[in-house]
């Protein structure tokens, strides 16, 4: 952001246009345009900067360009292709400026601007669940987004191809208008999660997922006092399939033990290294991943598919913790995902 007077700002803007004319670049974001306030001309100084850029473009570029910005105003409505702000640098997909991003969608709709959710950062640790959360919001508001991604992140994420395929599947359905108004209204609730999959019949099926997240911490109890944690999980429909995700934080986990509704017991003889995640998504096996989603091993899941009755259900969870670093309080991050399977789009 260069803070100049009106004459210097005009020169800067025209230099940017010259770069476009020389190279054929057709996309630009006026991010930080509020720096043009330094002229003392306020919003008019911003408008002068943008107009000087446009006036300098050759005829071919004026016929087709994509212009974005982090802020807007009455004048810029005539130049901008979109306003797309929401910075990804502070937290994960679900935490970084989330409320601001969603409030903007109403603003865009009122002003006849395309929906845009802002910028999101793809890293080696980006999860399938986070991508599905993002695509759910994109479908809900019929909004695009920008994904920051570099080669090390793409090569480092063991699920990269799966994540990109998931984005492609959702985007194709959104651009075809396959999500009903009823479904979109439901997906605007930030607490909802959905999965889109293509069935064997080549049709698309949308599954709502009810996610319950808990922490199981290492406890100090009296002799004989149980060390397990108890979680309450609601099932919206009878015979709901369940998925399980467990991540080791701060220490290794040795053996995972579950008890469901005080009857069904599951014991997994597995060592989950610090930072590793176990995922069970159905069938008779679970998969252990490292922190960048590379497969470490596949392990048996003793009981096969878990199906829950409708209503409240009780889960008990226990594990043995390995040694932790000084000052670190280890815990198991536990996610229980209840599926309302398969409505056809």
N, C-alpha and C positions, 0 to 999 in steps of 0.2 A: 504494500500500500504506500504509494508515493504522495506526499502531501504538498501540492503545489498551488500556485495561484491560478486564476482562470486561464491565462495564456499557456502556462506550463502544462496544465492538465489537458488542454486541447492538443498540444504537441505529443504528449504521451499517448493519448487516445488515437491520434492519427498514425503514430508509429505501430500501434497494435494492428490497425487496419492494414497498414502496408505489409505487415507480416502475413496477414490473411491473403492479400492480393498476390503476393509473391509465391506462397506455398500452396494455396488452395485449401487451407484449413477452413472448416465451416462450422465449428462449434466453439463457443466461448461462454464462460460464466463471469458475469460482473459480480464477483465476490469482494466485499469490502468497499463497495462503491460509495458508502457513507464517508469515505475519506475525502471525497470531493466537497464535503462541507467546509473543508479548510479554506476554501476560496472566500468564505463569508457569504456565499450566495444560497446556502441551505439546499433545499431540494432542487432548486433551479440549477445549482452547480452540478448536481448529479445528472440532471437531464442534459445539460450541455455536454458532459463527458460522453454519454451514450450516443447522443446525436452526432457528435463529431466523428465517432467511430463509424457510424452507419453512413454518413455522407461521404466518407473517404473510400468506402468499398466500391469495387468495380461492379458493373451491371450483372455479371454472371453470379457473383456472390450474393448480391442483393436479392436475386431471384430465389435463393434457397440457402438458408443458414439456420442454425439452432442456437438460440441465445437464452441462457439461463441466468439466474441471479439469486442472491440470498435475501433480497428485499424487493419490494415492489412499490408502485404508486400509480396515480392516474395516468401520468404521461407514459410510463414504461409499458403499460398495457398494450400500446400500439407497436412496440418493438419486440418485447420478450416472447419467446416460445413457451416459457414455463418459468415458474419460481420453484426452486428446489433446495430448501435448506433444512438441515437437521444433521448436526455433526456427529461422526461416529467415534471420536477420539477418546471420549470420557469413560465409556462403559460398553457392555455388550449390546446386542441387537435390541434387547427389550428395555434397557435402562437409560440409554443416552438420548435425552431430550424427547422422550416418548410423548408426553402430554402435548408439547408444542407441535410435534409432527402431526398429531391427530387433529388438533384444533385448526391447523392450517387447511385441512381438507374442506371444512365448511367455508372458509374464506375463499378458497379456489372456486368452489361451486357457485358461490354468490357472484363472483366476478368473471364467470365464464372462462376460467383458466383450467388447463388439464391438471388432474390430480397427480401430485408427486410427494413421495414420503421422505425425501432427503437422501442423505448418503449413509451407507452401511459399509463396514470394513470386514472383508473376508480374511480370516487368519488360518494358520495351520490347526488351530483348535476349534474352529467354527463347527457347530453341531448340526446334525440333520434337524433336530427339534427347533433350533433357532431359525433355520431356513424356512421350515414349515410355518413357524410363527410369522415371519416376515411376509411370506406369500399369502397367508390368510388375510393379513391387513391389506396387502396390495389388491387382492380380489374384493375385499369388503368395500373399499373406496374406489375401485376401478382406477388405481393410482400406480404410476411407475415409480422407479427409484434408481439411484446410482449405487453401484457396488464397487468399492475400492478393492482391487485385487492385484497382487504382483506374482511373479513367477515363483519366488521362494515359498509364498503362502500356498499357491496351488500345488506345487510339487510336495510340500511338506504335509498337506492334509490327506490322510489315507482314504477319506471319503469324497475327495474332490469331484470325481466323475459322477458319483451318486447325487451330490448336492447340486451340481450344474444340471443334471438330468431332471431333478425335482423342480428347479426353477423353470426349465423349459416346459415341463408338463403343465405347471400352474399358469405360466404366461400364455401358452397357447390357448388354454381354456378361457382365460380372462379376455383375451383379445377377440375370441369368438363369441363372447357374451353368454357363456354357458352357466354362469352362477345366477340363480334366481334372486329377486329382490328380498325374498324371505330369508334365504341363506346369507346374503350379504349383510342384512340387518343383524343377524345373529353373530356374524364374524366380526362386527365392529366392536364387540365386547372384548377388551384386551385380555380378559381372563380365559377366553375360549381358545381351543387349539383344534386344528383339523389336519387330516392327511388326505392327499389326493393320490390315487393309484389307478393304473390301467389294468383291467381284469383280463382273464384269458379270452373273453369275448371281444376284446379291444375297446370296450366301453370304459368310461371313467366313473370311478366310485369315490365318494367323499365320506370319510369316517370322522365323526367327532370324538375327540379324546379328552377325557376328564383327568387332568394331571394333579396329583397330590404329592407335594414335596416335603420331606422331613429330614431332620438330622438325628443320627444316632451317635451320641457322644460316649467317649470312654468315661465310665463312672467309677466312683469309689463308694462301695456299699459295705454294710455290715456282713459278717460271715453268714452265708445261707440266703442273703437277700438277692433276688433276681437282678440280673444286669441288663435284661432285654428292654427294648423300647416298644411301646404300644401305640399303634396308629389307627385312626378311624377313617374308613374310606367308604364313600357312598357310591352305589351302582345305580345308574338311572333306569336301566332295563334289566329284565331277567337274562341270565346266561351271558353276562358281559365278559368278553375275553380281557385278560390283564397282561400288561407288559411291565417288566421290572428293570430299573436302572440303578446301579450302585456304584459310587465313585469313592475311592480311598483318598482321604485328605489328611496329610500330616504324618501318616504311618501306614505300613502294610496292614491288610486285613486277612485273617486266616480263618477259613471256613465261614460260610454264610448260612444262617439258619432262619427259616420262616415258619410261622404257624398262622393259619388262616381260619378265623372263626372258631378257634379253640379245638379244631379237629384235624384239618389237613396240615401235615408237617412236611417241610422240604429242607433237606440238608445238602449243601453244595460244598464238596471237599475241594476248595480252590483257594489259592493264595493270590490275593489282589494287591499288586505292588502299589506303593504310594503314587498317586496321580493316575492310576489306571482305572478303567471303567468296565463293569460287566453289564451287558445288555441281554435281556431275555425278551424276545418278541413273538413267542409262540413255538409250538413243536416240542422236541425233546432235547434241544441243545441251546446253550447260551454262548455268547461271544465276548471275549475279553479284548479290550482295545487299550493302546497306550494313550498318552495325552494328546497326540496328534491323529488319533483315529486310525492307526495302523493295527491290523489284527495281530494279537499276541498269541491267542490260542482259542480253540473251540472246546467247550466243556459240556458234559452231559447235564441235562436238567431233569432230575429224577421223575417228576410226576407228570410231565407233559403239560398240555394246555390247562391254564387256570380259568375257570368260569365262575363268576360270582352271582349269587342271587340278587334280586332287586332290593334296594334299601341299604341300611347301614351294615358295614362289614368291619371286622376287627383283624388287624395284622399285627403279629409280634415279630420283631426282628432282633437278631443278636449276632455278634461276631467277636473274634479275639483280635485285639490290636497288637501290632508289633511295637518295637521301641520307636519313640518319637524324638525329634530334635529338642534341645533344651528350650523351654519357653513356648513350645508348640502344644496346643491342645488338639489332638487328633479327633477326627469324626468321620463317620460314613454318611455321605450324601445319598439319601434314598428317595427315589421317585417311583411312585406306583401310578401306572397309566391305565385307566379303565376305558375301553373302547365301545362306542355305540356304532356298530359296524354297518357300513356299506349302503348309503343311499346313492342310487344311480343319478348322474347329472343329466 
